[in-house]
Amino acid sequence: MIFFLKLLQFKMRVIFLLPAKAALFFMHLAGEIVFQIARLTNIKKSTANNIKSFFPGSNYTLLSDRTLKNVSFAIFEVLALPFFNATHLSSISRVIGKENIDQALSKGKGVLLVSMHTGNYEIIPAILASNNYKVNSILKADDNPIFKFLEPSRSYGGVKLINILKDDMYKESLNALKNNEIVCLMLDTGASEGRHVEIDFLGKKVIVASGWLTLAKRAECEVVPLFCRRENGKIIIQIDKPLQITRSTEEENMQGIKSYFEALIKQYPDQWLMFINEQETKRMLEHAEKK
């Protein structure tokens, strides 16, 4: 698998010697080819069934196609990212609501940016870094060679990686926030491995990570929700208004964050890449069934 990915990335390196428009055309063409192959495999049926479990009345066949296309394009964007320049990034992405990050940073205590595995979530830190922000990305990476392979893409633009398996996540995050930097984290995985709470999400009782609340209160920083989606061939980074987490507002803001993402997943169910991951979907559903 690693050999195959390295081969694809080498081809991307060659392609990105071309002018930006041509390079991006071939990158997306490769994504289209992979999509057309993927939709003929069992992964389409699995994705459709996962979507159906949460949205039984939807056109889950069409939604699964859109999800697979999103993933197929995202794969090549991540592979090619080390060879991107500013023109490439600006051509495939658009940031909405950047002023909300600026407003939070103006307080001088950093920003805890929370999102979910939607759109092309892997490229979010790179896009923010390309907008001249100092970005730290919290992730979980064991010794699997694929994580080492992904490091150049994940650290693009000077993004600092905070690996919860190797680093003191709270210490590193607090230092970054103290330096008025951005700390990015995902809310929809790893809930059972750390601090978590149970919430009603999309009609299911699921557990979600809650350690970010403690981190925000301790750092006294503002929390900024972000939703990533693919629209008309572009990665859209939608940034909402900052929230101040205190002991008295903790529950209210948790519900606010929940409602924010729930509404967007309902609007863009094909953008939640969790539906590709049968294991994570099963985990959420099994917990819901136990209740």
TILO-765317 format. One record per residue (C-alpha): z, y, x; residue in three letters. Coordinates in steps of 0.001 Angstrom, whole numbers, padded with zeros to 6 digits, always signed. Each point is the difference from the previous one (the first is absolute). Example, Ala and Ser with C-alpha at 12.3 -4.5 7.8 and 13.67 -1.06 7.14 Angstrom:
TILO-765317
+007800-004500+012300ala/-000660+003440+001370ser/
end
This chain:
TILO-765317
+000000+000000+000000met/+000953+002472+002758ile/-003164-000841+001928phe/-002079+000661-003124phe/+001768+003331-000656leu/-000483+001062+003609lys/-003687-000847-000282leu/-000318+002105-003148leu/+001861+002855+001656gln/-002293-000168+003035phe/-002964+000365-002350lys/+001731+002964-001612met/+000430+001557+003438arg/-003765-000267+000581val/-000837+001328-003463ile/+002227+003038+000516phe/-002126+001088+002926leu/-002453+001085-002698leu/+000196+003381-001789pro/+002915+000134-002445ala/-002061-000315-003181lys/-001873-003060+001287ala/+003156-001655+001339ala/+001820+000409-003310leu/-003039-001328-001876phe/+000007-003233+002010phe/+003796-000272-000259met/-000166+000163-003790his/-003003-002330-000058leu/+002104-002589+001835ala/+002741+000513-002594gly/-002494-000500-002831glu/-001232-003264+001525ile/+003551-001342+000351val/+000735+001033-003597phe/-003027-001855-001345gln/+001135-003127+001849ile/+003668+000340-001010ala/-000787+000292-003707arg/-001598-003469+000149leu/+003178-001611+001328thr/+003282-001101-001568asn/+001640+003253+001085ile/-001716+001754-002920lys/+001499-002449-002494lys/+003420+000324+001614ser/-000167+003811-000045thr/-001176+000022-003616ala/+002887-002260-001030asn/+002517+002210+001812asn/-001326+003091-001778ile/+000013-001848-003312lys/+003696-000833+000481ser/+000861+003710-000020phe/-002842+001322-002187phe/-000834-002802-002469pro/-002205+002182-002192gly/-002116+001413+002803ser/-003456-000901+001257asn/+001615-001818+002909tyr/-003320-001453+001201thr/-001452+003476+000533leu/+003269+001255+001496leu/+000104-002907+002451ser/-003525+000892+001153asp/+001083+003595+000629arg/+003095-001165+001864thr/-002025-002314+002230leu/-002507+002751+000730lys/+002802+002363+000938asn/+001483-002588+002378val/-003379-000825+001523ser/-000674+003650+000804phe/+003571+000469+001277ala/-000377-002884+002472ile/-002866+001696+001817phe/+001610+003436-000163glu/+003041-001421+001795val/-002153-001871+002533leu/-002022+003128+000762ala/+002914+002452-000025leu/+000564-000014+003804pro/-003571+001330+000363phe/+000286+002731-002641phe/-000111+003696+000739asn/+000942+002878-002293ala/-003445-000037-001633thr/+000279-003658-000946his/+003450+000434-001545leu/-000889+003144-001933ser/-003143-001708-001297ser/+001828-002948-001545ile/+003270+001627-001111ser/+001446+002912-001948arg/+003592+001194-000128val/+001298+001512-003236ile/+003348+001801-000057gly/+000499+000522+003726lys/+002007+003109-000881glu/+002744-002288-001332asn/+000544-001447+003476ile/-000064+003491+001487asp/+002584+001164-002527gln/+002327-002888+000864ala/-000464+000481+003763leu/+000843+003691-000341ser/+003626-001079-000548lys/+000052-001305+003577gly/+001435-003436-000829lys/-003144-002097-000010gly/-001699-001875-002821val/+000489-003532-001255leu/-003404-000865-001431leu/+000056-002973-002386val/-003041-001865-001261ser/-001213-003429-001115met/-002635-002445+001211his/-002847+001718-001808thr/-003469+001219+000963gly/-000250-000352+003768asn/+003698+000385+000786tyr/-000510-000968+003664glu/-001925+003194+000688ile/+002488+002430-001615ile/+001939+000804+003225pro/-003269+000580+001897ala/-001265+002426-002635ile/+003287+001910+000078leu/-000022+000077+003811ala/-003549+001373-000093ser/+001409+002878-002074asn/+002264+000911+002951asn/+003201-001604-001273tyr/+002378-001981+002208lys/+000132-003353-001744val/+002229-003074+000296asn/-000901-003186-001853ser/+002593-002622-000961ile/-001398-003522-000017leu/+000924-003631+000450lys/-001888-001794+002763ala/+001023-003312+001541asp/-001630-001684+003014asp/-003140-000959-001919asn/-002975+001057+002188pro/-001603+001791-002934ile/+002719+002682+000072phe/-000641+000642+003677lys/-003688+000242-000807phe/+000687+002604-002706leu/+002157+002258+002186glu/-002839+002284+001236pro/-001033+000678-003603ser/+003538+000444-001281arg/+000922+002379+002840ser/-003214+002043-000259tyr/+000495+003708+000589gly/+003384-000453+001661gly/+001724-001670-002948val/+003295-001531+001171lys/+000649-003504-001329leu/+003537-000979-001003ile/+000185-003794-000220asn/+003012-001090-002051ile/+000057-003336+001866leu/+000278+001588+003439lys/+001270+003558-000454asp/+003101+001528-001528asp/-001863+001281-003047met/+002728+002368-001204tyr/+000662+001465+003445lys/-003704+000509+000771glu/-000675+001454-003450ser/+002976+002349+000163leu/-001118+001264+003414asn/-003517+000634-001302ala/+001307+001836-003069leu/+002350+002027+002179lys/-003098+001104+001936asn/-001588+001095-003295asn/-002581-002773-000002glu/-001432-002220-002738ile/+001287-003536-000504val/-002259-002230-002137cys/+001172-003134-001778leu/-001156-002353-002754met/+002193-000705-003008leu/-001600-003134-001424asp/+000695-002707+002618thr/+002985-001358+001884gly/+002403+000840-002810ala/+001855-003317+000179ser/+000516+000381+003763glu/+002089+003169-000110gly/+001677+002403-002381arg/-001575-000280-003423his/+000450+000662-003687val/-001491-001502-003129glu/-002247+002169-002153ile/-002301-000411-002981asp/-003510+000401+001441phe/-003155-000621-002014leu/+002052-001883-002567gly/+001532-002351+002575lys/+003456-000122+001543lys/-000736+000336+003714val/+002015+000806+003096ile/-000989+002930+002192val/+001240+001344+003309ala/+002678+002685-000240ser/+000913+000628+003637gly/-002215+003079-000008trp/+002480+001691-002345leu/+002790-000446+002541thr/-002254+001230+002794leu/-001009+003107-001939ala/+003598+000863-000868lys/+001203-000484+003549arg/-002824+002082+001493ala/+000220+002553-002826glu/-003796+000007+000004cys/-002320+000233-002963glu/-001904-002997-001341val/-003698+000420-000688val/-001841-002622-002098pro/-003590-000800+000936leu/-002660-002053-001763phe/-003121-001204+001805cys/-003121-001019-001912arg/-003719-000442+000562arg/-002223+002187-002149glu/-003768+000483+000264asn/-000025-001544+003444gly/+002815+002176+001356lys/+003639-000703+000809ile/+002041+002445-002052ile/+003497+000830+001233ile/+001876+001467-002978gln/+003286+001647+001017ile/+002539+001035-002618asp/+002863+002490-000023lys/+003022-000627+002254pro/+003307-001287-001335leu/+003464+000675+001378gln/+002192-003119-000081ile/+003734+000517-000472thr/+002753-002238-001295arg/-000218+001682-003404ser/-003816-000188-000232thr/-000506-003448+001550glu/-000438-001957-003238glu/-002092+002749-001610glu/-002355+000176+002979asn/-000275-003783+000236met/-001163-000026-003605gln/-002339+002905+000711gly/-001613-001824+002942ile/-000266-003157-002114lys/-001689+001846-002857ser/-002340+001797+002419tyr/-001373-003199+001539phe/+000067-001948-003254glu/-002218+002586-001713ala/-002469+000014+002899leu/-000180-003806+000222ile/-000723-000094-003735lys/-002747+002582+000521gln/-001414-001707+003116tyr/+001005-003705-000164pro/-002921-000962+002245asp/+001511+002103+002814gln/+003233-002009+000331trp/-000831-002448+002771leu/+003080-002049-000829met/-002252-001857-002427phe/-001910-001428+002971ile/+003269-001412+001342asn/+000768-002973-002191glu/+003321-000658+001730gln/+001354+003520-000662glu/-001266-000011-003597thr/+001641-003382-000537lys/+003256+001290+001497arg/+000108+002888-002456met/-000873-002183-002979leu/+002486-002740+000896glu/+002803+002556+000222his/-001048+001413-003369ala/-000025-003472-001576glu/+003521-000742+001260lys/+001160+003010-001989lys/
end
